């Protein structure tokens, strides 16, 4: 990593200075609205409307056992960082990556002054592009599917020892720099960069240590997500049932159990994401966008769009054009 970026990451933060001055522990109020640090909250860590953010890992303090309601990707830029996951020590060294599912409980031992790491805080929706690029039937696709799960008993991680893989290191350096610079207008670039990282990691599975389930239900869930990704304009639950040879009620329960969403909600999310992309990247009329993503009822589209984005499609387009950024 470039020395100027490392120098910036090495700087003592205000939080770290307080820890050095007081010798105290983690301040939960910086990470969660809970009284303790059981769950680090995405609303505290990511700005409104953002799917990914980055911050330097806070040194000089032990982080007690906790989890996140987002996916955490930990990248060690210098030195090392030790996690305790299910009573197992997982040491992440310079140039290595740790993907932590949002349901994974872990604790982090204190980092020293020369242990520099960056935490990428990622909402599951961010991985839509990476998932479509990486395809299905691989450990990263499994991980993305599991990131949607709401089963609190689950917890998966992927540890990639890829310090010598130059393309991955270059992509991570670019991503770290862009996010630390606060370039929110590059959301699509950030998503595509993560997709490229996924593709390179697929060629580096031999360097991976993992804890992932391998279940029949995972295969069905990935088939459903891939079907929605590709056929969102015309997708129906009936057609999907015919593909996987399952009855509607059985498949509906399986999808809900494994993702926390039903088929209709997953399809709606994909269509709205595509609508946002078209609003920001094209001059198509709102009615044309509605038709292009598969909605026949304009009034229904306006209602569900406003429920998710808290503004009308027209207001959303004007706001994003004025700010010259894409909100994915």
Backbone bond lengths (Angstrom), bond angles and torsions (degrees), N, CA, C in turn:
res aa  C-N    CA-C-N  psi(-1)  N-CA   C-N-CA  omega(-1)  CA-C   N-CA-C  phi
1 X - - - 1.468 - - 1.522 109.63 -
2 X 1.332 116.17 143.13 1.459 120.55 -179.11 1.520 111.24 -57.29
3 X 1.323 115.31 142.50 1.460 120.43 -175.65 1.521 112.36 -64.53
4 X 1.333 118.57 -34.53 1.458 119.98 -179.32 1.529 111.40 -66.87
5 X 1.350 117.21 -33.96 1.459 120.09 176.31 1.523 109.66 -70.07
6 X 1.338 116.97 -43.19 1.459 120.28 178.60 1.527 111.72 -61.16
7 X 1.322 117.17 -40.98 1.471 120.18 178.84 1.520 110.93 -60.10
8 X 1.311 115.97 -39.33 1.466 119.72 178.25 1.530 110.85 -66.53
9 X 1.330 116.08 -40.13 1.460 119.97 -179.69 1.529 112.36 -71.16
10 X 1.323 117.09 -27.02 1.472 121.06 -178.83 1.524 112.89 -75.23
11 X 1.320 117.56 -18.11 1.467 120.81 -175.75 1.529 111.05 -58.04
12 X 1.324 116.41 137.73 1.465 121.87 178.45 1.527 109.26 -70.73
13 X 1.310 117.58 124.20 1.463 121.47 178.93 1.527 110.54 -81.54
14 X 1.333 115.94 167.87 1.463 119.85 177.49 1.527 110.88 -60.43
15 X 1.326 116.90 -41.52 1.466 120.31 178.74 1.521 110.83 -62.13
16 X 1.330 116.97 -43.88 1.464 120.21 179.74 1.522 111.62 -65.44
17 X 1.326 116.88 -37.19 1.466 119.40 179.32 1.525 110.68 -64.72
18 X 1.347 117.06 -39.63 1.463 119.76 176.78 1.526 110.74 -62.58
19 X 1.322 116.54 -39.52 1.460 120.08 178.59 1.523 111.39 -64.84
20 X 1.321 116.76 -40.84 1.458 120.47 178.19 1.526 111.20 -66.17
21 X 1.335 116.24 -37.15 1.472 120.21 -178.44 1.522 112.46 -73.85
22 X 1.354 116.20 -37.77 1.464 119.53 -172.45 1.522 113.70 -101.50
23 X 1.340 116.46 -24.43 1.453 119.31 -175.73 1.510 112.90 69.41
24 X 1.335 117.79 17.10 1.461 122.39 -177.46 1.510 112.35 -83.97
25 X 1.344 115.74 -169.69 1.454 121.54 -178.91 1.512 112.18 -102.06
26 X 1.338 115.30 -168.57 1.452 122.16 179.63 1.528 109.99 -63.62
27 X 1.328 116.67 139.91 1.459 121.57 175.49 1.527 108.46 -92.10
28 X 1.347 118.59 103.63 1.467 120.60 -176.42 1.523 113.96 -54.87
29 X 1.340 117.61 -32.84 1.461 120.31 -175.79 1.522 112.83 -62.28
30 X 1.332 117.38 -18.22 1.459 120.52 178.22 1.523 112.29 -80.37
31 X 1.335 116.04 -14.77 1.452 119.98 -171.51 1.530 114.33 -123.69
32 X 1.310 117.76 -19.77 1.455 119.68 -173.42 1.521 110.22 -157.34
33 X 1.326 114.97 161.82 1.460 120.02 173.98 1.525 110.81 -92.18
34 X 1.344 117.12 -4.83 1.460 120.84 176.30 1.525 109.93 -73.02
35 X 1.334 115.69 163.23 1.454 119.98 177.78 1.521 111.39 -72.73
36 X 1.312 116.57 -27.73 1.459 119.86 176.18 1.527 108.44 -118.78
37 X 1.315 116.85 -171.46 1.471 121.02 -173.40 1.529 110.77 -105.38
38 X 1.326 117.47 40.91 1.464 120.37 -178.60 1.524 111.32 -64.70
39 X 1.344 117.19 -46.78 1.459 121.46 -178.53 1.524 109.83 -130.59
40 X 1.327 116.88 119.33 1.462 121.47 173.58 1.520 107.38 -74.81
41 X 1.329 117.01 128.70 1.463 122.81 -168.05 1.525 111.37 -97.97
42 X 1.333 116.06 129.92 1.461 121.06 179.97 1.526 111.67 -61.70
43 X 1.342 117.46 -31.88 1.465 119.82 -179.76 1.526 111.81 -65.24
44 X 1.337 116.80 -25.55 1.460 120.80 178.47 1.528 111.42 -84.60
45 X 1.325 116.41 -26.63 1.456 120.26 -170.05 1.531 113.66 -101.94
46 X 1.337 117.58 -24.54 1.459 121.06 179.79 1.519 109.38 -116.97
47 X 1.301 117.59 143.94 1.453 121.24 176.32 1.517 111.28 -71.64
48 X 1.314 116.24 166.09 1.465 122.54 -179.16 1.527 110.45 -58.07
49 X 1.323 115.80 126.47 1.451 120.79 176.19 1.515 115.49 82.15
50 X 1.329 118.19 -0.10 1.462 120.37 -178.30 1.522 110.64 -93.46
51 X 1.316 115.61 141.22 1.458 121.05 178.68 1.519 112.10 -99.89
52 X 1.332 117.62 -14.85 1.457 120.78 179.75 1.527 109.16 -147.95
53 X 1.312 116.15 143.58 1.455 122.13 174.01 1.529 107.63 -146.61
54 X 1.312 116.85 164.26 1.453 121.06 179.76 1.523 109.77 -136.50
55 X 1.305 116.08 145.82 1.467 122.53 174.59 1.519 108.52 -149.16
56 X 1.324 116.16 153.05 1.452 118.97 175.21 1.524 109.62 -72.66
57 X 1.314 115.92 142.92 1.458 120.51 178.78 1.531 109.47 -67.85
58 X 1.324 116.47 134.58 1.462 121.93 -179.36 1.526 110.18 -75.08
59 X 1.330 115.15 122.18 1.464 121.28 -178.13 1.539 111.27 -89.09
60 X 1.324 115.57 177.05 1.467 125.25 170.52 1.521 114.46 69.86
61 X 1.349 118.25 14.09 1.458 119.55 -177.52 1.533 109.34 -150.00
62 X 1.328 115.05 145.68 1.464 120.32 175.00 1.517 108.68 -85.90
63 X 1.322 115.93 129.05 1.455 120.60 174.06 1.532 107.72 -90.52
64 X 1.334 117.85 116.84 1.465 119.74 -178.40 1.521 111.57 -66.13
65 X 1.315 116.67 170.42 1.450 122.49 -177.25 1.527 110.53 -55.33
66 X 1.326 115.83 125.24 1.465 121.19 -176.83 1.520 109.28 -156.83
67 X 1.316 115.33 173.64 1.456 122.09 172.76 1.524 107.74 -137.96
68 X 1.337 116.91 -176.59 1.464 121.52 -179.31 1.521 109.24 -131.00
69 X 1.322 117.20 155.77 1.468 118.92 169.40 1.529 109.40 -99.25
70 X 1.315 115.32 35.54 1.460 124.28 172.93 1.528 106.46 -151.91
71 X 1.316 116.25 170.79 1.466 120.90 175.52 1.527 107.70 -87.03
72 X 1.316 115.65 133.31 1.467 119.68 177.02 1.524 108.91 -108.77
73 X 1.328 115.18 130.23 1.459 121.28 174.03 1.523 106.92 -116.02
74 X 1.318 116.10 115.03 1.464 121.90 -176.18 1.521 109.19 -102.19
75 X 1.330 116.27 125.98 1.460 122.18 179.53 1.521 108.52 -122.66
76 X 1.315 116.67 122.54 1.471 121.26 -179.61 1.524 108.82 -93.16
77 X 1.313 115.66 117.89 1.464 122.11 -178.21 1.522 112.23 -87.74
78 X 1.343 115.92 -27.89 1.460 120.85 -176.34 1.535 108.06 -159.71
79 X 1.328 117.04 141.88 1.463 120.01 179.29 1.518 111.23 76.63
80 X 1.335 116.66 -136.89 1.467 120.83 -179.13 1.524 109.66 -156.79
81 X 1.321 116.21 167.56 1.460 122.48 179.12 1.533 107.43 -146.30
82 X 1.326 115.99 132.19 1.461 120.42 -176.18 1.519 111.09 -108.52
83 X 1.330 115.77 122.54 1.455 123.54 173.74 1.526 109.07 -102.90
84 X 1.326 116.17 149.58 1.459 122.36 170.06 1.523 106.55 -111.91
85 X 1.339 116.38 112.42 1.462 122.15 -177.60 1.526 107.66 -122.21
86 X 1.340 115.79 115.99 1.466 120.02 -176.92 1.526 110.76 52.15
87 X 1.330 115.57 46.47 1.468 124.21 177.46 1.533 112.66 65.47
88 X 1.310 117.24 12.57 1.457 121.40 177.57 1.526 110.01 -107.60
89 X 1.330 116.30 131.51 1.463 120.61 176.94 1.527 109.26 -77.50
90 X 1.321 115.82 123.69 1.459 121.80 177.96 1.528 106.84 -121.17
91 X 1.333 115.28 103.95 1.469 119.92 -177.64 1.527 109.96 -93.34
92 X 1.336 114.89 122.69 1.465 121.35 179.22 1.520 107.51 -101.60
93 X 1.316 115.95 117.48 1.468 120.84 -176.90 1.528 110.68 -99.17
94 X 1.319 114.80 173.67 1.466 121.44 -177.43 1.531 111.51 -51.49
95 X 1.350 115.20 129.23 1.455 121.22 177.94 1.509 114.87 85.25
96 X 1.343 117.58 0.63 1.457 120.88 -177.79 1.525 111.57 -99.95
97 X 1.342 115.28 159.62 1.462 122.64 -176.41 1.524 110.13 -122.72
98 X 1.329 115.48 140.72 1.461 121.52 172.56 1.520 108.40 -126.86
99 X 1.341 116.75 118.68 1.459 122.49 173.07 1.524 107.66 -95.72
100 X 1.330 116.94 123.87 1.462 121.84 179.09 1.519 109.26 -115.63
101 X 1.332 116.14 120.05 1.452 120.53 174.65 1.521 109.98 -61.23
102 X 1.321 116.51 152.61 1.461 120.65 -175.73 1.535 112.58 -65.45
103 X 1.328 118.84 -13.31 1.452 121.18 179.85 1.523 112.49 -102.20
104 X 1.322 117.19 4.99 1.456 120.89 -176.14 1.519 110.81 -85.22
105 X 1.336 116.55 118.01 1.456 120.74 173.51 1.532 108.91 -80.06
106 X 1.315 115.74 135.63 1.468 120.02 176.76 1.517 109.34 -155.37
107 X 1.302 115.67 161.99 1.461 120.80 170.65 1.514 107.98 -126.49
108 X 1.321 116.48 158.43 1.464 121.38 -176.14 1.521 108.49 -125.45
109 X 1.318 116.42 126.87 1.451 120.77 178.51 1.531 109.84 -74.82
110 X 1.342 117.72 155.92 1.471 120.02 -176.71 1.524 112.10 -57.60
111 X 1.319 115.39 136.74 1.459 121.58 175.95 1.519 109.35 -95.89
112 X 1.338 115.95 144.88 1.453 120.84 177.92 1.516 112.21 -84.78
113 X 1.314 116.07 177.67 1.454 120.95 -175.72 1.522 111.93 -61.77
114 X 1.329 117.38 -28.93 1.465 120.90 -178.20 1.532 113.26 -98.49
115 X 1.336 116.11 12.19 1.463 120.57 176.36 1.523 108.40 -102.09
116 X 1.322 116.39 101.51 1.457 122.04 -173.38 1.526 109.71 -110.48
117 X 1.319 116.02 121.10 1.468 120.38 179.53 1.519 109.61 -136.31
118 X 1.323 115.34 154.64 1.460 122.13 177.07 1.523 108.29 -118.05
119 X 1.323 115.81 131.92 1.462 121.63 174.68 1.526 109.05 -98.39
120 X 1.333 116.55 119.40 1.457 120.92 169.19 1.527 106.62 -92.42
121 X 1.318 116.73 122.70 1.467 122.05 179.15 1.520 107.61 -105.73
122 X 1.330 116.60 117.22 1.461 121.47 -165.27 1.523 110.49 -130.48
123 X 1.325 116.40 127.54 1.463 119.99 171.83 1.528 108.69 -78.67
124 X 1.334 118.12 146.55 1.468 120.03 -175.66 1.523 114.29 -53.70
125 X 1.357 117.63 -33.62 1.465 120.07 -178.72 1.527 111.98 -59.79
126 X 1.336 117.15 -26.81 1.460 121.15 -178.53 1.528 111.20 -58.87
127 X 1.335 116.69 -30.07 1.451 120.49 -174.06 1.525 113.28 -81.49
128 X 1.346 118.23 1.82 1.463 120.32 -179.48 1.524 111.25 -54.27
129 X 1.331 116.63 -47.20 1.463 120.75 -178.41 1.522 110.46 -67.07
130 X 1.346 116.33 -45.10 1.460 119.97 -179.91 1.521 111.07 -61.62
131 X 1.336 116.40 -39.62 1.466 120.20 179.98 1.526 110.97 -62.95
132 X 1.332 115.94 -43.15 1.463 119.09 -179.01 1.529 110.90 -67.96
133 X 1.353 117.54 -29.73 1.460 120.86 179.41 1.529 111.33 -77.68
134 X 1.329 116.01 -38.98 1.469 119.73 -175.30 1.514 112.30 -80.36
135 X 1.345 117.76 -23.80 1.455 120.63 -178.70 1.513 111.78 79.32
136 X 1.319 116.22 -173.33 1.464 121.01 -176.21 1.522 110.27 -108.28
137 X 1.346 115.33 174.88 1.451 120.64 175.65 1.510 114.22 74.63
138 X 1.340 117.81 31.74 1.458 121.46 176.98 1.521 109.02 -143.98
139 X 1.341 116.69 168.86 1.458 120.07 -172.49 1.526 112.41 -64.87
140 X 1.329 117.36 -31.77 1.461 119.35 179.90 1.524 110.74 -72.83
141 X 1.321 116.99 -39.17 1.463 119.65 175.07 1.523 110.21 -62.49
142 X 1.334 116.87 -41.41 1.465 120.52 175.92 1.521 110.42 -56.88
143 X 1.331 115.62 -44.19 1.463 120.12 -177.10 1.521 110.75 -64.51
144 X 1.334 117.53 -42.80 1.461 120.81 -179.98 1.520 110.51 -62.76
145 X 1.335 116.89 -41.97 1.458 119.83 177.09 1.524 110.06 -60.78
146 X 1.309 116.54 -45.29 1.460 119.87 -178.07 1.521 112.26 -67.75
147 X 1.319 117.09 -23.67 1.469 120.06 176.97 1.519 111.44 -65.39
148 X 1.337 116.75 -22.07 1.459 120.67 178.25 1.521 112.50 -82.68
149 X 1.326 116.65 -14.54 1.455 119.61 -175.10 1.518 111.43 -66.31
150 X 1.315 114.90 150.27 1.456 120.67 175.88 1.526 111.50 -116.07
151 X 1.307 116.20 14.28 1.455 121.49 178.32 1.521 108.40 -77.02
152 X 1.315 117.32 110.59 1.452 120.95 -173.24 1.527 112.91 -68.89
153 X 1.333 117.46 -14.91 1.452 119.60 -178.81 1.531 111.87 -82.53
154 X 1.320 116.47 -12.43 1.452 119.08 -177.83 1.520 110.50 -86.52
155 X 1.311 114.57 160.96 1.452 119.49 175.08 1.506 109.26 -172.49
156 X 1.306 116.80 115.28 1.451 120.94 -176.97 1.523 110.03 -120.86
157 X 1.323 115.18 154.52 1.463 119.15 173.07 1.521 108.68 -147.22
158 X 1.324 114.88 157.30 1.453 122.98 173.11 1.520 107.98 -129.55
159 X 1.311 116.77 128.12 1.466 122.01 179.31 1.527 107.54 -117.50
160 X 1.336 115.76 111.41 1.458 121.21 -178.55 1.526 110.11 -104.22
161 X 1.324 115.47 121.28 1.472 121.80 -179.97 1.526 107.80 -97.28
162 X 1.335 114.84 80.34 1.471 120.65 -169.05 1.526 111.62 -122.37
163 X 1.329 117.09 33.48 1.466 120.60 -177.63 1.526 112.30 -60.49
164 X 1.331 116.57 -28.26 1.471 120.17 -176.70 1.525 112.76 -93.63
165 X 1.329 116.89 1.71 1.465 119.95 -178.79 1.537 109.50 -90.86
166 X 1.322 116.19 95.44 1.465 121.94 -171.46 1.523 113.93 -58.63
167 X 1.339 120.84 -43.95 1.474 119.49 179.52 1.533 112.55 -58.48
168 X 1.346 116.76 -40.32 1.465 120.28 178.90 1.521 110.40 -66.24
169 X 1.329 116.94 -42.18 1.459 120.59 -179.85 1.526 111.14 -64.11
170 X 1.330 117.16 -39.26 1.465 120.28 178.88 1.525 111.58 -65.01
171 X 1.335 116.96 -43.18 1.465 120.87 178.85 1.525 110.89 -63.94
172 X 1.322 117.01 -41.07 1.465 120.67 179.36 1.523 111.17 -66.43
173 X 1.319 117.07 -39.59 1.464 119.99 177.82 1.530 110.64 -61.57
174 X 1.338 116.42 -44.23 1.463 119.74 178.18 1.525 111.66 -62.60
175 X 1.338 116.32 -41.19 1.458 120.78 -179.04 1.521 110.85 -66.88
176 X 1.326 117.17 -43.57 1.471 121.27 177.50 1.527 110.28 -59.18
177 X 1.318 116.35 -48.42 1.465 120.59 -177.66 1.521 111.47 -61.30
178 X 1.343 116.53 -47.05 1.458 120.59 -177.27 1.523 111.97 -63.71
179 X 1.335 117.12 -43.89 1.461 120.33 -178.37 1.519 112.03 -70.46
180 X 1.321 117.92 -38.18 1.463 120.02 178.17 1.526 111.25 -68.77
181 X 1.330 116.34 -26.45 1.459 120.48 175.91 1.527 111.93 -77.44
182 X 1.343 116.77 -8.10 1.458 120.46 178.92 1.505 113.66 73.33
183 X 1.322 117.19 33.63 1.468 120.90 -177.45 1.521 110.49 -83.60
184 X 1.321 116.09 75.05 1.458 121.66 -178.02 1.527 111.91 -68.51
185 X 1.339 117.33 -16.58 1.458 120.58 -179.08 1.524 111.61 -77.06
186 X 1.323 117.40 -2.66 1.457 120.76 -177.02 1.532 111.78 -110.28
187 X 1.325 116.57 33.69 1.464 120.30 -177.45 1.520 111.92 -56.66
188 X 1.327 116.72 -43.85 1.460 119.67 -178.69 1.526 110.57 -65.21
189 X 1.327 116.69 -38.45 1.463 120.49 177.85 1.522 109.84 -64.24
190 X 1.348 116.50 -41.47 1.458 119.94 179.68 1.526 110.47 -62.66
191 X 1.330 117.32 -43.39 1.457 120.36 179.95 1.529 111.34 -64.71
192 X 1.327 115.63 -42.91 1.464 119.46 179.91 1.529 110.63 -66.93
193 X 1.329 116.54 -37.14 1.466 120.07 176.94 1.526 110.63 -60.60
194 X 1.338 116.30 -43.06 1.460 119.26 178.22 1.529 109.89 -65.47
195 X 1.329 117.42 -36.51 1.457 120.33 176.20 1.528 111.79 -61.72
196 X 1.342 116.75 -41.54 1.469 120.44 177.28 1.526 110.83 -65.42
197 X 1.333 116.31 -39.46 1.467 119.74 175.83 1.521 109.95 -59.64
198 X 1.346 116.82 -42.26 1.466 121.07 177.71 1.533 110.28 -58.06
199 X 1.343 116.39 -46.12 1.460 119.59 -177.28 1.527 111.25 -62.19
200 X 1.329 116.75 -41.57 1.457 119.58 177.32 1.528 111.58 -67.87
201 X 1.338 116.80 -37.43 1.462 119.64 179.66 1.524 111.52 -65.37
202 X 1.336 116.61 -30.96 1.462 119.43 177.66 1.527 111.57 -61.95
203 X 1.333 116.30 -28.27 1.467 120.60 176.26 1.523 111.49 -85.65
204 X 1.343 116.28 0.75 1.469 120.38 -176.98 1.521 111.56 -121.97
205 X 1.345 116.26 22.62 1.462 120.08 -177.48 1.528 111.14 -60.75
206 X 1.336 116.60 -26.57 1.461 118.85 179.19 1.530 111.63 -65.32
207 X 1.338 117.07 -16.50 1.459 120.93 178.88 1.525 111.95 -98.33
208 X 1.331 117.36 9.62 1.467 121.04 -172.09 1.518 111.70 -100.73
209 X 1.326 113.88 139.75 1.455 121.75 167.58 1.510 105.61 -112.85
210 X 1.324 117.54 134.75 1.452 117.56 -170.61 1.515 111.92 -145.60
211 X 1.312 113.60 158.57 1.455 121.34 167.29 1.516 106.09 -132.86
212 X 1.319 115.91 102.81 1.464 121.71 -176.61 1.520 109.53 -141.85
213 X 1.330 117.86 141.16 1.452 119.02 173.56 1.525 110.49 -76.55
214 X 1.303 116.98 155.67 1.461 120.89 176.52 1.521 106.68 -130.73
215 X 1.305 116.52 91.78 1.445 120.70 -168.67 1.530 111.21 -125.44
216 X 1.306 114.52 156.38 1.458 120.83 174.31 1.525 110.61 -57.58
217 X 1.328 116.59 -41.80 1.466 119.66 -178.49 1.518 111.44 -62.70
218 X 1.336 117.72 -33.95 1.466 120.22 176.34 1.522 110.52 -60.48
219 X 1.339 116.45 -42.90 1.457 120.43 -178.73 1.528 110.48 -62.32
220 X 1.333 116.72 -44.25 1.457 120.36 179.61 1.528 110.46 -64.95
221 X 1.331 116.46 -42.08 1.466 120.60 -179.57 1.522 111.15 -62.87
222 X 1.324 116.70 -43.28 1.467 119.82 178.76 1.517 111.36 -65.21
223 X 1.333 116.99 -36.88 1.463 120.14 176.11 1.525 110.67 -61.09
224 X 1.334 115.71 -42.65 1.467 120.21 179.51 1.524 111.09 -63.64
225 X 1.338 117.36 -45.10 1.465 121.13 -178.66 1.532 111.11 -65.55
226 X 1.322 115.95 -40.50 1.467 119.33 179.10 1.529 110.71 -66.85
227 X 1.320 116.31 -39.44 1.469 120.68 177.16 1.527 110.76 -60.71
228 X 1.333 116.98 -46.04 1.469 120.94 179.13 1.521 110.47 -64.33
229 X 1.328 116.70 -40.47 1.467 121.43 -179.80 1.527 111.35 -58.86
230 X 1.322 116.57 -41.21 1.465 120.25 -173.03 1.525 113.35 -92.77
231 X 1.332 117.06 -31.56 1.462 120.71 -172.33 1.526 112.68 -115.55
232 X 1.352 116.80 27.81 1.469 120.17 -172.24 1.536 113.20 -58.05
233 X 1.316 118.35 -27.23 1.470 119.79 -177.62 1.533 111.48 -67.10
234 X 1.329 116.00 -36.48 1.470 119.51 -172.57 1.526 113.22 -125.00
235 X 1.326 117.66 5.15 1.466 121.57 -173.20 1.528 111.81 -60.47
236 X 1.330 114.83 139.97 1.469 120.80 174.48 1.517 108.41 -136.81
237 X 1.310 115.64 151.62 1.461 120.50 178.08 1.524 110.72 -64.29
238 X 1.323 117.23 -35.28 1.464 121.24 179.78 1.526 111.32 -61.78
239 X 1.338 116.18 -45.20 1.465 119.93 179.39 1.524 110.75 -64.05
240 X 1.337 117.07 -40.69 1.460 120.52 178.83 1.530 110.64 -63.18
241 X 1.325 116.90 -41.15 1.468 120.89 177.86 1.529 111.04 -58.83
242 X 1.324 116.37 -41.00 1.463 120.32 178.12 1.531 111.03 -64.07
243 X 1.329 116.72 -35.45 1.460 121.13 -179.22 1.524 112.16 -66.82
244 X 1.345 116.26 -42.64 1.467 120.35 -174.06 1.525 112.61 -99.59
245 X 1.341 116.11 -0.44 1.469 121.76 176.26 1.532 112.03 59.70
246 X 1.328 115.09 47.82 1.459 121.39 176.45 1.524 109.01 -128.85
247 X 1.329 118.03 149.48 1.468 120.07 175.92 1.523 110.73 -70.72
248 X 1.329 116.04 156.37 1.460 120.86 -175.60 1.525 111.57 -57.57
249 X 1.335 117.75 -47.58 1.463 119.43 -175.87 1.524 111.18 -65.20
250 X 1.350 117.12 -36.33 1.460 120.28 179.93 1.524 111.92 -69.50
251 X 1.328 116.62 -44.24 1.464 120.38 179.65 1.524 110.72 -66.91
252 X 1.323 116.91 -38.76 1.470 120.38 179.56 1.522 110.86 -59.77
253 X 1.339 116.37 -45.28 1.460 120.03 179.84 1.525 111.35 -65.76
254 X 1.331 116.35 -39.18 1.467 120.27 -179.89 1.520 111.35 -63.46
255 X 1.337 117.21 -46.18 1.471 120.77 -179.80 1.523 110.53 -62.72
256 X 1.322 116.93 -44.88 1.456 120.89 -179.98 1.523 111.00 -63.03
257 X 1.326 116.44 -42.56 1.465 120.86 -178.20 1.523 111.41 -65.73
258 X 1.309 117.73 -34.27 1.467 121.22 -173.27 1.519 114.16 -94.16
259 X 1.313 118.99 -17.78 1.464 120.08 -179.71 1.520 113.61 -121.25
260 X 1.329 117.45 -19.00 1.458 120.02 -174.30 1.518 112.90 85.30
261 X 1.349 116.63 -3.61 1.456 122.01 179.53 1.521 109.06 -125.72
262 X 1.331 116.69 152.16 1.459 118.17 172.83 1.529 109.54 -87.71
263 X 1.328 116.82 174.34 1.464 121.39 -176.80 1.527 111.43 -57.89
264 X 1.317 116.92 -44.52 1.459 121.18 -178.25 1.523 111.06 -60.93
265 X 1.339 117.64 -40.98 1.466 120.99 -179.30 1.525 111.39 -68.14
266 X 1.330 117.47 -39.84 1.459 120.44 177.76 1.532 111.25 -65.44
267 X 1.322 116.23 -41.74 1.459 120.57 178.86 1.523 110.67 -65.24
268 X 1.324 116.39 -41.03 1.464 120.25 179.46 1.518 111.43 -63.45
269 X 1.334 116.79 -41.08 1.462 120.23 178.93 1.519 111.06 -61.12
270 X 1.346 116.35 -44.09 1.468 119.64 -179.86 1.523 110.96 -64.48
271 X 1.333 117.83 -42.84 1.464 120.59 -179.95 1.529 111.74 -65.02
272 X 1.324 116.92 -40.72 1.469 119.70 179.66 1.528 110.82 -67.28
273 X 1.328 117.59 -39.46 1.459 119.90 176.89 1.527 110.95 -60.25
274 X 1.334 116.36 -41.49 1.458 119.72 179.27 1.527 110.71 -69.01
275 X 1.325 117.55 -37.39 1.464 120.76 177.96 1.524 110.62 -61.96
276 X 1.329 116.66 -42.90 1.467 120.43 178.49 1.525 110.08 -61.04
277 X 1.320 116.45 -42.87 1.467 120.25 178.56 1.527 110.65 -59.31
278 X 1.323 117.69 -43.30 1.467 121.13 -179.27 1.526 111.59 -70.54
279 X 1.331 117.96 -37.72 1.467 120.68 177.14 1.521 110.76 -60.28
280 X 1.327 116.80 -39.14 1.462 121.11 -174.14 1.525 113.41 -86.19
281 X 1.334 116.91 -28.75 1.463 119.71 -171.27 1.521 114.37 -107.34
282 X 1.343 117.84 -7.01 1.464 120.02 -177.81 1.529 110.23 -134.27
283 X 1.320 114.77 170.69 1.464 121.33 175.56 1.527 111.57 -103.16
284 X 1.323 117.24 15.45 1.456 119.81 178.17 1.519 110.31 -58.34
285 X 1.325 116.15 143.93 1.458 119.20 176.55 1.521 109.57 -66.16
286 X 1.318 115.72 160.89 1.460 119.92 -179.91 1.520 110.56 -60.00
287 X 1.315 117.40 -41.71 1.465 120.31 179.11 1.521 112.08 -63.59
288 X 1.331 116.30 -38.08 1.465 119.72 178.22 1.526 111.23 -66.89
289 X 1.342 117.00 -38.20 1.465 120.78 177.61 1.523 110.20 -63.83
290 X 1.333 115.31 -43.85 1.472 119.92 -179.77 1.527 110.22 -57.97
291 X 1.322 115.97 -44.02 1.466 119.65 179.49 1.530 111.16 -68.61
292 X 1.338 115.91 -37.71 1.469 120.36 -176.11 1.526 112.59 -65.23
293 X 1.322 117.97 -29.57 1.466 120.17 -178.52 1.527 112.66 -94.16
294 X 1.326 116.95 0.68 1.448 119.16 170.77 1.509 117.28 106.20
295 X 1.343 118.04 8.11 1.472 119.96 178.38 1.529 110.06 -93.72
296 X 1.300 115.73 136.55 1.460 120.89 176.72 1.526 111.85 -101.79
297 X 1.317 116.91 -21.13 1.458 122.15 -178.21 1.529 109.24 -105.42
298 X 1.341 117.10 105.22 1.464 121.07 -177.09 1.517 112.31 -62.68
299 X 1.318 116.73 -39.75 1.466 120.06 -178.09 1.522 110.75 -63.59
300 X 1.328 116.60 -40.49 1.464 120.69 179.04 1.525 110.19 -63.95
301 X 1.338 116.80 -43.26 1.464 120.06 178.11 1.524 111.02 -58.97
302 X 1.323 117.84 -46.36 1.465 120.85 -179.93 1.525 110.74 -59.14
303 X 1.316 116.34 -38.02 1.471 119.48 -177.88 1.531 111.21 -68.73
304 X 1.343 117.14 -47.64 1.466 118.58 -177.08 1.530 110.61 -71.61
305 X 1.334 117.41 -31.64 1.467 120.03 177.12 1.521 110.39 -63.92
306 X 1.326 116.44 -44.95 1.456 120.12 -179.05 1.524 111.41 -66.99
307 X 1.325 117.68 -34.34 1.461 120.86 177.31 1.516 111.43 -61.84
308 X 1.326 116.53 -37.01 1.470 119.64 -177.68 1.521 112.70 -84.29
309 X 1.332 117.72 -42.60 1.465 121.00 -171.76 1.530 113.54 -105.59
310 X 1.324 117.35 -3.11 1.469 122.89 175.43 1.525 112.70 61.09
311 X 1.319 116.15 28.98 1.465 121.48 173.90 1.516 108.03 -162.76
312 X 1.328 116.46 164.33 1.456 120.31 179.42 1.528 110.25 -74.71
313 X 1.326 118.24 160.74 1.468 119.74 176.37 1.533 112.53 -56.35
314 X 1.323 116.66 -40.18 1.471 119.12 -179.84 1.521 110.89 -64.44
315 X 1.332 117.57 -44.54 1.463 121.17 179.07 1.524 110.67 -63.67
316 X 1.335 116.06 -38.39 1.463 120.60 179.25 1.526 110.45 -62.60
317 X 1.337 116.40 -45.92 1.465 119.91 -179.14 1.526 110.83 -63.37
318 X 1.321 118.06 -43.94 1.468 121.48 179.79 1.524 110.61 -62.27
319 X 1.325 116.54 -44.18 1.464 121.19 -179.11 1.522 111.38 -62.15
320 X 1.333 117.06 -45.41 1.451 120.09 -177.50 1.521 112.47 -73.26
321 X 1.335 117.45 -30.84 1.455 119.60 175.42 1.518 110.58 -68.50
322 X 1.327 115.89 -38.28 1.472 120.22 -179.80 1.523 111.05 -67.16
323 X 1.357 115.89 -37.72 1.450 119.19 -177.96 1.525 112.22 -89.90
324 X 1.344 115.93 -6.41 1.460 122.89 179.17 1.515 111.56 52.83
325 X 1.335 114.93 45.63 1.458 118.59 177.11 1.515 109.63 -141.35
326 X 1.298 115.24 156.97 1.459 121.68 179.63 1.513 108.75 -105.10
327 X 1.315 115.67 129.02 1.461 119.73 176.79 1.518 107.91 -107.10
328 X 1.331 116.05 104.87 1.465 120.96 -175.15 1.506 111.17 -99.95
